[in-house]
């Protein structure tokens, strides 16, 4: 499987109200990336001061000053900005 050849660290993020990227779906997907260090994070809408976020809302520019900036810590420095919100794979 090609996914097993990926060696870059992976940070998978899902929302508790995500109807597509559920925790079981994230676990199933990450199991394929056996060559990578894998970390999974579960966020709740309340962490972002929102009543709901769902699957696609994190890409909305209303998250630019929060979620997007936090994500840069991972992309730039390899630091998980949500270390207390990881879940077991």
C-alpha positions in Angstrom: 0.0 0.0 0.0 1.4 3.4 -0.9 0.2 5.0 2.4 2.6 2.8 4.3 5.5 4.4 2.5 4.7 7.9 3.9 7.2 8.7 6.6 6.3 12.4 7.4 4.7 12.9 10.8 0.9 13.2 10.5 -1.4 15.3 12.7 -5.1 14.4 12.1 -7.6 16.7 13.5 -11.4 16.1 13.8 -14.3 17.9 15.5 -16.6 16.1 17.8 -19.5 17.2 15.6 -17.8 16.1 12.3 -20.2 13.7 10.6 -17.6 12.6 8.0 -14.2 12.6 9.8 -15.4 10.7 12.8 -13.0 9.3 15.4 -13.5 5.8 14.0 -12.9 7.0 10.5 -9.7 8.8 11.5 -8.5 5.7 13.3 -9.2 3.5 10.3 -7.4 5.9 7.9 -4.3 6.4 10.1 -3.9 2.7 10.5 -2.8 2.7 6.8 0.1 5.1 7.5 2.3 2.5 9.3 5.6 4.3 8.3 4.6 7.6 9.8 4.4 9.0 13.4 0.7 9.5 13.8 -1.1 11.8 16.2 -4.9 12.3 16.3 -6.7 15.3 18.0 -10.3 15.6 18.9 -11.6 19.2 19.2 -15.0 20.4 20.3 -16.8 23.4 19.0 -16.7 24.9 22.4 -12.9 25.0 22.3 -13.4 27.5 19.5 -16.2 29.4 21.1 -18.8 28.0 18.7 -21.9 26.0 19.1 -21.0 23.9 16.1 -18.2 23.5 13.5 -18.8 20.2 11.6 -16.6 19.0 8.8 -16.1 21.9 6.4 -16.3 24.9 8.7 -12.6 24.8 9.8 -11.8 26.0 6.3 -13.9 29.1 6.6 -11.9 32.3 7.1 -13.7 33.0 10.4 -11.2 30.5 11.8 -8.1 32.3 10.4 -7.2 34.1 13.7 -7.6 30.9 15.8 -7.5 27.4 14.3 -5.4 28.4 11.2 -2.8 30.2 13.4 -2.6 27.2 15.8 -2.2 24.9 12.8 0.9 26.8 11.8 2.7 25.5 14.9 2.4 22.0 13.4 3.2 23.0 9.8 6.1 25.2 10.7 7.6 23.7 13.9 6.1 20.2 14.1 4.5 21.1 17.5 1.0 19.8 18.2 -0.9 22.9 19.4 -3.5 20.6 21.1 -1.4 18.1 23.1 -4.1 17.6 25.8 -6.7 16.7 23.2 -5.2 13.7 21.5 -6.9 10.3 21.4 -5.6 6.8 21.1 -5.4 5.2 17.7 
